[in-house]
Amino acid sequence: MTTSSPPQGHLPLAEGFDPRTREDWQRLVADVLDKRRTDDARTEPDAAEAALVTALDGGLTTAGLYLREDRPLGVPGAMPFTRGRALREATLPWDVRQLHDDPDPARGRTAVLDDLEHGVTSVWVHVGDDGVAPEDLAEVLADVRLDLAPVVVSSATDQPGAARALLDVVGDSGSVGGNLGLDPVGAALRTGTAPDLEPVAGLVAALDGRDGWRAVTVDARVLHDAGASEVDALAVALATGVEYLRHLEQAGIEPAVAFRHIEFRVSATADQFLTAAVLRALRRTWARIGEAVGAPEADRGARTHAVTSLRMATREDPFVNVLRNTLATFGASIGGADAITVLPHDTVAGLPERFSRRLARNTQILLADESNVGRVTDPGGGSWYLESLTDEVAERAWARFQEVERAGGVLAALRDGLLREWVDAATAGRDPLLATRRRPITGVSMFPNLADTAPERRPRATLTTADGAFVPRRDAAVFEALRDRARTLDAPQVTVRTLGAQRDFGARQGFVLNLLAAGGLAAADEVGPVAVLASSREQYVAHGAEAVAELRAAGAERVLLAGRARELGDDAGLVDGEVYDGMDVVALLTDLLDRLGAPTEGETR
């Protein structure tokens, strides 16, 4: 008897297993969910699947169950470019791009050279009032081999000055390429000033005949850092790119030529799959625009520069940012970013030092080379989850892009307040999730370490903005403000009184200590103005009223209960409040700091 071998390259991994339907998988999910039920009711299969759905910003959702889909995946380097602009070379995974914004040109020069000697492949210099002065750019780049390392600049306050300074440095040196960083719409969003597109066409023309050079960077991070959802930031980026195409066409530069000058800079977050989906959706939607304006197919795939999100970065417990950055870099990699910048883990504290920059660059070098992620083109392609999420991001971003176009374009949408409306709506939806810790921030709102504080760093220059500016708004900032208030107190402590044995109070005591630390407060045995009683329902019923009376007699002005007041039975009215999972932690901690006498912002003690 002979057996035939499977076709070359075909592995029948599912052979011998019975096929499974969606209903089969739903029943398995329901069985797991029902393990915690104490009644006889059973979860219906449809309800079991619905229970696994998670809501994301921008109206996106992720399901807990994805089944095989037969769909055309396409190939890298061809329409619609979802899978990348080209096959990734194993020895050249992506451009490792480091940001430099130190206004001291001597320090900047040293840092740039150090990065290039240790794995960075291109240099990004931020120029302007909050970065390097245009006249100092030549010194910062003095040691750069321009025939080997591309240089890009950005600016919020003087984009034409930054671009001309870079052109002066490059001269006729035969540089390998770079980007002039023109984005007047992004600068206007960030500073609250009126956008000035007039210099763009002339600087695009100045690059005529320079291979590897681009003039425009559409910075989608500005709105994202200010609080916009990934979908809205992507939609505005598309509309901004279209605005530049129109402007350049009016100046006599054909869209097919202008298209090659535009690069997109996007935020990479710790949600690695959403990051990948945004990059894939960006290429798909921008390729559709390229098709509409007649750009050659080879030029339609968006060039992308992913930067780890400032909005997710924390000042407290900064080494947790290393983990966030790793996830973000992985997401940017599987999403096919052409260049990646990792913001140093202590970037919130101020200007990074040598160790911080080393850790930042090595994060992506390790992922590219040692983990081999950088050797694969679109490693997530064909994942039913990632493909579905990419579709949803692309469809929703395209719908929002059409809203901007119907409003008259991005300039009209900015002037008439549509973009502000989007950002405000996104932050209004996110803030309650942060305040209740349904969207936890590790090291800040959850598992905070009072002993691990922000390092001392040289401060960055302050950017002056006008009314209406889209100012960065980090998720952790509200908790960091509470920590700052607590630091003004001589004894930022709250009494935590337990009842019974460890088994009675252990879990609730740990919960209370964690919650208090999120606001910079520690537990104390000595009774102060605020006290929290932590134990089990049984201990509350037996000894709760007596414990509350003792705390008040010892000087506690406000007594809270870990859990629900109804657990005290008829004595529920004896306590002044509750501490429980899912409550507004920011409101509670604010009230506690008020009662402890911590000054609010602007007050002196």
C-alpha positions as CSV (number, residue, x, y, z in Angstrom):
1,M,0.0,0.0,0.0
2,T,1.4,3.4,-0.9
3,T,0.4,6.8,0.3
4,S,0.7,10.0,-1.8
5,S,2.6,12.9,-0.5
6,P,0.9,16.3,-0.1
7,P,1.6,18.8,-2.9
8,Q,4.8,20.8,-2.5
9,G,4.3,23.6,-0.1
10,H,1.0,22.3,1.2
11,L,0.6,21.2,4.8
12,P,-2.8,19.7,5.5
13,L,-2.8,20.8,9.2
14,A,-6.6,20.5,9.6
15,E,-6.8,17.0,8.1
16,G,-8.5,14.5,10.3
17,F,-10.5,17.2,12.3
18,D,-14.2,17.6,12.0
19,P,-15.2,21.0,10.5
20,R,-16.5,23.5,13.0
21,T,-19.3,26.0,12.4
22,R,-19.7,29.5,14.0
23,E,-22.4,28.0,16.2
24,D,-19.9,25.4,17.5
25,W,-17.4,28.1,18.5
26,Q,-20.2,30.2,20.0
27,R,-21.2,27.2,22.2
28,L,-17.6,26.8,23.4
29,V,-17.5,30.4,24.3
30,A,-20.8,30.2,26.2
31,D,-19.5,27.2,28.2
32,V,-16.5,29.2,29.4
33,L,-18.7,32.2,30.3
34,D,-21.2,30.0,32.1
35,K,-18.6,28.5,34.4
36,R,-19.0,31.5,36.8
37,R,-22.8,31.5,36.8
38,T,-24.5,30.3,39.9
39,D,-28.0,30.0,38.4
40,D,-29.4,27.5,35.9
41,A,-29.6,30.1,33.1
42,R,-27.4,29.4,30.1
43,T,-25.8,32.0,27.8
44,E,-27.2,31.9,24.3
45,P,-24.5,31.4,21.6
46,D,-25.2,34.7,20.0
47,A,-25.0,36.5,23.3
48,A,-21.7,34.7,24.1
49,E,-20.1,36.0,21.0
50,A,-21.5,39.5,21.6
51,A,-20.0,39.5,25.1
52,L,-16.5,39.3,23.7
53,V,-16.8,42.5,21.6
54,T,-14.6,45.3,22.7
55,A,-15.2,49.0,21.8
56,L,-12.3,51.0,20.6
57,D,-12.0,54.8,19.9
58,G,-13.5,56.1,16.7
59,G,-16.4,53.7,16.7
60,L,-14.2,50.7,16.0
61,T,-14.8,47.3,17.6
62,T,-12.9,44.1,18.0
63,A,-14.6,40.8,18.3
64,G,-13.4,37.8,20.3
65,L,-14.2,35.4,17.5
66,Y,-12.9,35.5,14.0
67,L,-13.4,32.7,11.5
68,R,-11.8,31.9,8.2
69,E,-12.5,34.3,5.4
70,D,-11.9,33.8,1.7
71,R,-10.6,37.1,0.5
72,P,-8.1,38.4,-2.0
73,L,-5.1,39.5,0.0
74,G,-3.2,41.3,-2.8
75,V,0.5,41.6,-2.9
76,P,3.0,44.2,-1.7
77,G,4.0,46.8,-4.2
78,A,0.7,46.8,-6.0
79,M,-2.8,48.3,-5.7
80,P,-4.2,48.8,-3.2
81,F,-0.9,48.7,-1.3
82,T,-2.5,47.4,1.9
83,R,0.3,44.9,2.3
84,G,3.1,47.4,1.8
85,R,4.8,49.5,-0.9
86,A,7.3,46.7,-1.8
87,L,8.8,43.5,-0.6
88,R,10.9,44.2,2.4
89,E,14.6,43.5,2.1
90,A,15.8,41.2,4.9
91,T,19.0,43.1,5.4
92,L,17.2,46.6,5.3
93,P,14.1,46.2,7.3
94,W,13.0,49.8,7.9
95,D,14.5,53.2,8.4
96,V,15.6,53.6,12.1
97,R,15.0,57.3,12.6
98,Q,15.9,59.2,15.7
99,L,14.5,62.5,16.8
100,H,16.7,65.4,18.0
101,D,15.3,68.5,19.4
102,D,18.0,69.7,21.9
103,P,18.4,73.5,21.3
104,D,22.1,73.2,22.4
105,P,23.8,72.6,19.0
106,A,27.0,71.1,20.5
107,R,24.9,68.6,22.5
108,G,22.8,67.9,19.4
109,R,25.9,67.3,17.2
110,T,27.3,64.8,19.7
111,A,23.9,63.0,20.0
112,V,23.4,62.7,16.3
113,L,26.8,61.2,15.7
114,D,26.4,58.8,18.6
115,D,23.1,57.6,17.2
116,L,24.5,57.1,13.7
117,E,27.5,55.2,15.0
118,H,25.2,52.8,16.9
119,G,22.5,51.8,14.5
120,V,20.3,54.7,13.5
121,T,19.9,55.0,9.7
122,S,18.4,58.5,9.4
123,V,18.3,61.7,11.4
124,W,15.2,63.8,12.3
125,V,15.8,67.3,13.6
126,H,13.0,69.4,15.0
127,V,13.6,73.0,14.3
128,G,12.1,76.2,15.7
129,D,11.1,77.8,19.0
130,D,10.8,74.4,20.7
131,G,13.8,72.8,19.1
132,V,17.0,73.6,17.2
133,A,17.4,77.2,15.8
134,P,17.6,77.2,12.0
135,E,21.0,78.9,12.1
136,D,22.3,76.0,14.3
137,L,21.2,73.2,12.0
138,A,24.5,73.1,10.1
139,E,26.4,72.5,13.4
140,V,24.0,69.8,14.5
141,L,24.5,68.0,11.2
142,A,28.2,68.7,10.8
143,D,29.3,65.1,11.3
144,V,26.6,63.5,9.2
145,R,27.6,61.6,6.0
146,L,24.8,63.0,3.9
147,D,25.6,60.4,1.1
148,L,24.7,57.7,3.6
149,A,22.1,59.0,6.0
150,P,18.9,60.8,5.0
151,V,18.0,63.9,7.1
152,V,14.4,65.1,7.7
153,V,13.4,68.3,9.5
154,S,10.1,69.4,11.2
155,S,8.9,72.6,12.7
156,A,5.8,74.1,14.3
157,T,7.0,77.7,14.1
158,D,9.3,78.1,11.1
159,Q,8.9,75.4,8.5
160,P,10.2,77.5,5.5
161,G,13.3,78.4,7.6
162,A,13.9,74.8,8.6
163,A,13.6,73.7,5.0
164,R,15.9,76.3,3.6
165,A,18.4,75.7,6.4
166,L,18.5,72.0,5.5
167,L,18.9,72.8,1.8
168,D,21.8,75.1,2.7
169,V,23.5,72.3,4.6
170,V,23.0,69.8,1.8
171,G,24.0,72.1,-1.0
172,D,25.4,70.1,-3.9
173,S,26.8,67.3,-1.7
174,G,25.0,64.5,-3.5
175,S,23.0,63.5,-0.5
176,V,21.1,60.3,-0.4
177,G,17.8,62.1,0.4
178,G,15.6,63.5,3.1
179,N,12.4,65.5,3.7
180,L,11.9,69.2,4.1
181,G,9.0,68.6,6.5
182,L,6.5,71.1,5.1
183,D,3.1,70.8,6.8
184,P,1.5,74.2,7.2
185,V,-1.8,72.7,8.1
186,G,-0.2,70.6,10.9
187,A,1.7,73.7,12.1
188,A,-1.5,75.7,12.2
189,L,-3.3,73.0,14.2
190,R,-0.4,72.8,16.7
191,T,0.1,76.6,17.2
192,G,-3.4,77.9,16.6
193,T,-2.3,80.2,13.8
194,A,-3.5,80.5,10.3
195,P,-2.0,78.0,7.8
196,D,0.2,79.5,5.1
197,L,0.6,77.2,2.1
198,E,2.3,79.8,-0.1
199,P,6.0,78.6,0.4
200,V,5.2,75.0,-0.3
201,A,5.2,75.1,-4.1
202,G,8.5,77.0,-4.3
203,L,10.3,74.5,-2.0
204,V,8.9,71.6,-4.0
205,A,10.3,73.1,-7.1
206,A,13.7,73.6,-5.3
207,L,13.9,69.8,-5.1
208,D,13.6,69.3,-8.8
209,G,16.3,66.8,-9.9
210,R,17.1,65.7,-6.4
211,D,16.5,61.9,-6.1
212,G,15.3,60.6,-2.8
213,W,14.0,63.9,-1.6
214,R,10.5,64.9,-0.6
215,A,9.1,68.2,0.6
216,V,5.9,67.5,2.6
217,T,5.2,65.6,5.8
218,V,1.6,65.3,6.8
219,D,1.8,64.9,10.5
220,A,-1.3,63.0,11.8
221,R,0.2,63.0,15.3
222,V,-0.9,66.6,16.0
223,L,-4.6,65.7,16.2
224,H,-3.9,62.3,17.8
225,D,-1.7,63.8,20.5
226,A,-4.5,66.3,21.2
227,G,-7.0,63.5,21.8
228,A,-8.5,62.5,18.4
229,S,-9.2,58.9,17.6
230,E,-7.0,57.0,15.1
231,V,-9.8,57.1,12.6
232,D,-10.3,60.9,12.8
233,A,-6.5,61.6,12.7
234,L,-6.2,59.4,9.6
235,A,-9.1,61.1,7.9
236,V,-7.8,64.5,8.5
237,A,-4.3,63.4,7.3
238,L,-5.9,62.2,4.0
239,A,-7.8,65.5,3.6
240,T,-4.6,67.5,4.3
241,G,-2.7,65.5,1.7
242,V,-5.5,66.3,-0.8
243,E,-5.3,70.0,0.1
244,Y,-1.6,70.0,-0.7
245,L,-2.2,68.3,-4.0
246,R,-4.7,70.9,-5.0
247,H,-2.5,73.7,-3.9
248,L,0.5,72.4,-5.9
249,E,-1.7,71.8,-8.9
250,Q,-2.8,75.4,-8.9
251,A,0.9,76.3,-8.7
252,G,1.6,74.3,-11.9
253,I,2.8,71.1,-10.3
254,E,1.0,68.1,-11.6
255,P,-0.6,65.7,-9.0
256,A,1.5,62.8,-10.3
257,V,4.6,64.8,-9.5
258,A,3.3,66.2,-6.2
259,F,2.2,62.8,-5.0
260,R,5.8,61.6,-4.8
261,H,6.6,64.5,-2.4
262,I,4.2,63.6,0.4
263,E,5.0,61.4,3.4
264,F,2.7,60.7,6.4
265,R,3.8,60.7,10.0
266,V,1.5,58.7,12.3
267,S,1.3,57.7,15.9
268,A,2.1,54.1,16.9
269,T,0.4,53.1,20.1
270,A,0.5,50.2,22.5
271,D,-2.5,48.7,20.7
272,Q,-0.2,46.9,18.3
273,F,-2.9,45.5,16.0
274,L,-4.7,48.9,15.7
275,T,-1.4,50.5,14.9
276,A,-0.8,48.0,12.1
277,A,-4.3,48.4,10.8
278,V,-4.0,52.2,10.7
279,L,-0.8,52.0,8.6
280,R,-2.3,49.4,6.2
281,A,-5.6,51.4,5.9
282,L,-3.6,54.6,5.2
283,R,-1.8,53.0,2.3
284,R,-5.1,51.7,0.9
285,T,-7.0,54.9,1.1
286,W,-4.1,57.1,-0.1
287,A,-3.7,54.7,-3.0
288,R,-7.3,55.3,-3.9
289,I,-6.7,59.0,-3.9
290,G,-3.6,58.5,-6.1
291,E,-5.7,56.5,-8.5
292,A,-8.3,59.3,-8.7
293,V,-5.6,62.0,-9.4
294,G,-3.8,60.0,-12.0
295,A,-0.6,59.2,-10.0
296,P,1.4,56.3,-11.5
297,E,0.5,53.1,-9.7
298,A,4.1,52.6,-8.5
299,D,3.9,55.9,-6.6
300,R,0.5,55.4,-5.0
301,G,1.5,53.6,-1.9
302,A,1.8,56.1,1.0
303,R,5.2,56.6,2.5
304,T,4.9,56.3,6.2
305,H,6.9,57.4,9.3
306,A,5.5,55.9,12.5
307,V,6.4,57.5,15.8
308,T,5.6,56.0,19.2
309,S,2.7,57.9,20.7
310,L,3.3,60.9,23.0
311,R,-0.3,60.6,24.2
312,M,0.4,57.1,25.7
313,A,3.7,58.2,27.4
314,T,3.8,58.7,31.1
315,R,6.0,60.8,33.4
316,E,5.7,58.5,36.4
317,D,7.2,55.1,36.4
318,P,8.8,55.9,33.0
319,F,10.4,52.5,32.4
320,V,6.9,51.1,31.7
321,N,7.1,53.3,28.6
322,V,9.8,50.9,27.3
323,L,7.1,48.2,27.1
324,R,4.6,50.6,25.5
325,N,7.2,51.6,22.9
326,T,8.1,47.9,22.2
327,L,4.4,47.1,21.5
328,A,4.1,50.2,19.4
329,T,7.2,49.5,17.4
330,F,6.0,45.9,16.8
331,G,2.7,47.2,15.5
332,A,4.4,49.7,13.2
333,S,6.6,47.0,11.9
334,I,3.8,44.5,11.0
335,G,1.9,47.5,9.6
336,G,4.8,48.1,7.1
337,A,6.0,51.5,8.3
338,D,8.9,52.8,6.1
339,A,10.5,54.6,9.0
340,I,10.0,54.3,12.8
341,T,11.0,56.6,15.6
342,V,10.9,55.5,19.2
343,L,10.5,58.4,21.6
344,P,12.8,57.9,24.6
345,H,11.1,56.4,27.7
346,D,11.7,59.6,29.7
347,T,10.6,62.0,27.0
348,V,7.9,63.5,29.1
349,A,10.4,64.5,31.8
350,G,12.4,66.6,29.3
351,L,15.3,66.2,26.9
352,P,16.6,62.7,26.8
353,E,20.1,61.7,27.7
354,R,22.5,59.2,26.1
355,F,21.1,56.1,27.9
356,S,17.5,57.1,26.9
357,R,18.4,57.5,23.3
358,R,20.3,54.2,23.3
359,L,17.4,52.3,24.7
360,A,15.0,53.9,22.2
361,R,17.0,53.0,19.1
362,N,17.9,49.5,20.4
363,T,14.2,48.8,20.9
364,Q,13.6,48.8,17.2
365,I,17.0,47.4,16.2
366,L,16.3,44.4,18.4
367,L,12.9,43.9,16.9
368,A,14.2,44.3,13.3
369,D,17.3,42.1,13.6
370,E,17.1,39.7,16.6
371,S,13.4,39.0,16.5
372,N,13.4,38.8,12.7
373,V,10.2,40.9,12.4
374,G,12.0,43.2,10.0
375,R,12.7,40.4,7.6
376,V,9.1,39.7,6.7
377,T,6.8,41.8,4.5
378,D,3.3,42.1,6.1
379,P,3.6,39.3,8.6
380,G,0.0,39.9,9.7
381,G,-1.4,39.6,6.2
382,G,-4.2,37.0,6.1
383,S,-4.9,37.3,9.8
384,W,-8.7,37.3,9.9
385,Y,-8.6,39.8,12.8
386,L,-6.1,42.2,11.3
387,E,-7.7,42.1,7.9
388,S,-11.1,42.8,9.4
389,L,-9.8,45.6,11.5
390,T,-7.9,47.1,8.5
391,D,-11.2,47.1,6.6
392,E,-13.1,48.8,9.4
393,V,-10.4,51.5,9.9
394,A,-10.2,52.2,6.1
395,E,-14.0,52.4,5.7
396,R,-14.6,54.6,8.7
397,A,-11.6,56.9,7.9
398,W,-12.8,57.2,4.3
399,A,-16.3,58.2,5.5
400,R,-14.8,60.8,7.8
401,F,-12.5,62.0,5.0
402,Q,-15.7,62.5,2.9
403,E,-17.2,64.6,5.7
404,V,-14.2,66.9,5.6
405,E,-14.5,67.2,1.8
406,R,-18.2,67.9,2.0
407,A,-17.4,70.7,4.6
408,G,-15.2,72.3,2.0
409,G,-11.8,70.7,2.7
410,V,-9.5,70.6,5.7
411,L,-9.0,74.4,5.8
412,A,-12.7,75.0,6.0
413,A,-13.2,72.2,8.5
414,L,-10.5,73.7,10.7
415,R,-12.0,77.2,10.4
416,D,-15.6,76.1,11.0
417,G,-14.7,74.0,14.1
418,L,-15.4,70.5,12.7
419,L,-12.0,69.3,13.7
420,R,-12.3,70.7,17.2
421,E,-15.7,69.0,17.5
422,W,-14.1,65.7,16.6
423,V,-11.3,66.0,19.1
424,D,-13.7,67.1,21.9
425,A,-16.0,64.2,21.2
426,A,-13.2,61.7,21.4
427,T,-11.8,63.1,24.6
428,A,-15.2,63.2,26.2
429,G,-15.7,59.6,25.4
430,R,-12.2,58.6,26.6
431,D,-11.9,60.6,29.8
432,P,-14.5,58.5,31.8
433,L,-12.7,55.3,30.8
434,L,-9.5,56.7,32.1
435,A,-11.0,58.1,35.3
436,T,-12.8,54.8,36.1
437,R,-9.7,52.8,35.1
438,R,-11.7,50.8,32.6
439,R,-8.8,51.9,30.4
440,P,-5.9,51.4,32.8
441,I,-2.5,53.1,32.7
442,T,0.0,50.7,34.1
443,G,2.3,52.4,36.6
444,V,0.0,55.4,36.9
445,S,-3.6,54.6,37.5
446,M,-3.0,50.9,38.1
447,F,-0.1,49.4,40.0
448,P,1.6,52.7,40.7
449,N,4.9,52.8,42.5
450,L,5.2,55.8,44.8
451,A,8.9,55.3,45.1
452,D,9.5,55.4,41.3
453,T,9.2,59.0,40.3
454,A,10.0,60.9,37.1
455,P,13.8,61.5,36.5
456,E,15.3,65.0,36.5
457,R,15.9,66.1,32.9
458,R,16.7,69.3,31.2
459,P,13.4,70.9,30.2
460,R,12.3,71.5,26.6
461,A,11.6,75.0,25.4
462,T,8.0,75.9,25.8
463,L,6.0,76.3,22.5
464,T,3.9,79.5,22.5
465,T,0.4,78.8,21.1
466,A,-2.6,80.9,20.3
467,D,-6.2,80.2,21.3
468,G,-7.6,77.2,19.4
469,A,-4.3,75.3,19.2
470,F,-4.5,71.6,19.4
471,V,-2.2,71.0,22.4
472,P,-0.9,67.5,23.3
473,R,-3.1,65.9,26.0
474,R,-1.5,62.8,27.5
475,D,-3.8,60.2,29.0
476,A,-1.8,60.0,32.2
477,A,-1.7,63.8,32.8
478,V,-4.8,63.9,35.0
479,F,-3.3,61.4,37.4
480,E,0.1,63.1,37.3
481,A,-1.6,66.3,38.4
482,L,-2.9,64.5,41.4
483,R,0.5,63.2,42.2
484,D,1.9,66.7,42.0
485,R,-0.7,67.9,44.5
486,A,0.1,65.1,46.9
487,R,3.8,66.0,46.8
488,T,3.0,69.4,48.3
489,L,1.8,67.7,51.5
490,D,4.0,66.9,54.4
491,A,2.2,63.6,55.0
492,P,0.1,62.6,52.0
493,Q,-1.6,59.7,53.9
494,V,-5.0,58.2,54.4
495,T,-5.9,55.8,57.2
496,V,-6.7,52.3,56.0
497,R,-8.3,50.2,58.8
498,T,-8.8,46.5,58.3
499,L,-11.0,44.1,60.2
500,G,-10.5,40.4,60.9
501,A,-7.8,38.1,59.4
502,Q,-5.8,38.5,56.2
503,R,-8.3,36.3,54.3
504,D,-11.0,38.8,55.3
505,F,-9.4,42.0,54.2
506,G,-6.4,41.1,51.9
507,A,-8.0,41.7,48.5
508,R,-9.8,44.8,49.4
509,Q,-6.9,46.3,51.3
510,G,-4.7,45.7,48.2
511,F,-7.3,47.4,46.0
512,V,-7.5,50.4,48.3
513,L,-3.7,50.8,48.5
514,N,-3.4,50.6,44.7
515,L,-6.1,53.2,44.3
516,L,-4.7,55.7,46.8
517,A,-1.2,55.4,45.3
518,A,-2.7,56.5,41.9
519,G,-3.1,59.9,43.5
520,G,0.2,59.9,45.3
521,L,-1.4,58.9,48.7
522,A,0.0,56.3,51.1
523,A,-1.7,54.3,53.8
524,A,-1.2,55.2,57.5
525,D,-2.1,53.5,60.7
526,E,-2.5,56.7,62.6
527,V,-6.0,58.1,62.2
528,G,-6.1,61.3,60.1
529,P,-8.9,63.3,58.6
530,V,-9.7,60.6,56.0
531,A,-10.1,56.9,56.7
532,V,-11.0,53.8,54.6
533,L,-12.5,50.7,56.2
534,A,-11.5,47.5,54.3
535,S,-12.7,44.0,55.0
536,S,-15.3,41.4,54.1
537,R,-19.1,41.6,54.2
538,E,-19.2,39.3,57.2
539,Q,-16.8,41.5,59.1
540,Y,-18.7,44.6,58.2
541,V,-21.9,43.2,59.5
542,A,-20.3,42.0,62.8
543,H,-17.9,44.9,63.5
544,G,-18.4,47.6,60.9
545,A,-20.5,50.1,63.0
546,E,-18.1,49.8,65.9
547,A,-15.1,50.4,63.7
548,V,-16.6,53.5,62.1
549,A,-17.4,54.9,65.5
550,E,-13.8,54.3,66.7
551,L,-12.4,56.0,63.6
552,R,-14.6,59.1,64.1
553,A,-13.8,59.3,67.8
554,A,-10.1,59.2,66.8
555,G,-10.5,62.2,64.5
556,A,-11.6,60.9,61.1
557,E,-13.8,63.5,59.5
558,R,-14.6,61.3,56.5
559,V,-14.9,57.5,56.6
560,L,-15.2,55.5,53.4
561,L,-16.0,51.8,52.9
562,A,-14.1,49.5,50.6
563,G,-17.0,47.9,48.8
564,R,-20.7,48.9,48.9
565,A,-22.3,50.7,51.8
566,R,-25.2,48.3,51.7
567,E,-22.8,45.6,53.0
568,L,-23.2,47.3,56.4
569,G,-26.9,46.4,56.4
570,D,-28.9,48.8,58.6
571,D,-25.7,50.8,59.3
572,A,-25.1,51.7,55.7
573,G,-25.7,55.4,56.5
574,L,-22.8,55.5,58.9
575,V,-20.1,55.9,56.2
576,D,-19.5,58.9,54.0
577,G,-18.8,57.1,50.7
578,E,-17.7,54.0,48.9
579,V,-14.5,52.7,47.3
580,Y,-15.2,50.1,44.6
581,D,-14.0,48.9,41.2
582,G,-15.3,51.0,38.3
583,M,-15.9,54.2,40.3
584,D,-14.6,57.6,39.2
585,V,-11.1,57.4,40.8
586,V,-10.1,60.9,39.7
587,A,-13.1,62.4,41.4
588,L,-12.5,60.4,44.6
589,L,-8.8,61.3,44.8
590,T,-9.4,64.9,44.1
591,D,-11.9,65.0,47.0
592,L,-9.4,63.3,49.3
593,L,-6.6,65.7,48.4
594,D,-9.0,68.6,49.0
595,R,-9.7,67.3,52.5
596,L,-6.0,66.7,53.2
597,G,-5.4,70.4,52.4
598,A,-3.4,69.9,49.1
599,P,-3.3,73.2,47.1
600,T,-4.9,73.2,43.6
601,E,-3.0,74.3,40.6
602,G,-2.0,78.0,40.9
603,E,-2.4,78.1,44.7
604,T,0.5,78.4,47.1
605,R,0.7,76.5,50.3
